[in-house]
Amino acid sequence: KVESCTDKTNCVLEARQTLVAQLGKLKESNTPTLLCLSGGSALEILKDFDFSVLGPHVTITVLDERYSTDPAINNMAQIYATGFIESAMNEGCELIDTRVKEDETIEELVAGYNMAIVRWIENHNSGKVVATVGMGPDGHTSGIIPDSDKFEDLFMKNDQRFIVGYKAANQPEDRCMRASTNFEFLRMIAFAVLLITGAEKQESLNRVLSEHGSLVETPARIWQEIAGQVFLFSDLKV
């Protein structure tokens, strides 16, 4: 579902309200929920959040991670800095923490992150995956950067390897190493709020909404393919 907003502020507000409403329904039914959060512009959704819709049935993690100990780069560390994690844990939420430890290799980060996701899925047959999502001007989403080496092998295999570690193309050296969810995992998402704002993203948004195109060129087209509900909020022409 595509929602046109007058400006970024209204996009964020409507995305937050939509997410909170869905989380409220999941709390009422006591449905195990894996809440996967994105960094970047999607962090705005977490401001002024209604934490009453959270609880012990919710496990929080990131949708993708940057392999860095720098708190200004690592996605989980940036979410911590907003105060969201502390408030959520006060409501009884569990956490899959992806902050990079000193001397932790990217292989170790990926293995631990993937194992935690796999175990959550195995232990919650009736669980739902919910996500906040953004898109970059190049059409990337969930840390899946177009034109990266071995793209299809990394992101398009269906082998329950939900988290992959790789060097993203066309990224600054201090944030090119990624631990990202792949398309197999994204297709499991039951509910997502997708925030796309800013004129520099218009061309990529056009490719996302087009009837034709490829995931290799525009990874964010995955949101057309998943079986779950996706609510797109944008201040651009749609």
Buried (B, 14 or more C-beta within 10 A) or exposed (E): EEBEBEEBEBBBBBBBEBBBEBBEEBBEEEBBBBBBBBBBBBBBBBEEBEBEBBBEBBBBBBBBBBBBEEEEBBBBBBBBEBEBBEBBBEBEBBBBBBBBEEEEEBEEBBBBBBEBBBEBBEEBEEBBBBBBBBBBEBBBBBBBBBEBEEBEEBBEEEEEBBBBBBBBBEBEEEBBBBBBBBBBBBBBBBBBBBBBBBEEBBBBBBBBBEEEBEBBBBBBBBBBEBEBBBBBBBBBEB
